[in-house]
């Protein structure tokens, strides 16, 4: 790929589509935590978030592979969880909370990160089996 090709809208679209899906997963998780913390205890909010995170990731992955599928299931899962980790670190921990305390919680971060990755990957593998890489996706 030449330098000119790397900067065309056509070559950027697959990355933006994948990151857009990852953003939606993160936003749904963030909304779950914000609403949960407003209406319930922190422990309850964390449990609900840990349950909801893989559901959101599975739905995001399902939509991504059903409509686009530019990446492999592993690439998509890594992208989803990497996006969530980066935004949680730079926006939530450093700017909003001004604390790294959230990363000390298994239930608050590490379990949801693992579940987001697993759900996105397994959903992608399931969709891959149904559609294969040879089928055209719209």
Secondary structure, DSSP 8 states (H G I E B T S, - for coil): --HHHHTSHHHHHHHHHHHHHHHHHHHHHHHHHHHHHHHS-HHHHHHHHHHHHHHHHHHHHHHHHHHT--S-HHHHHHHHHHHHHHHIIIIIIIIII-SSGGGG-IIIIIHHHHHHHHHHHHHHHHHHHHHTTTS---
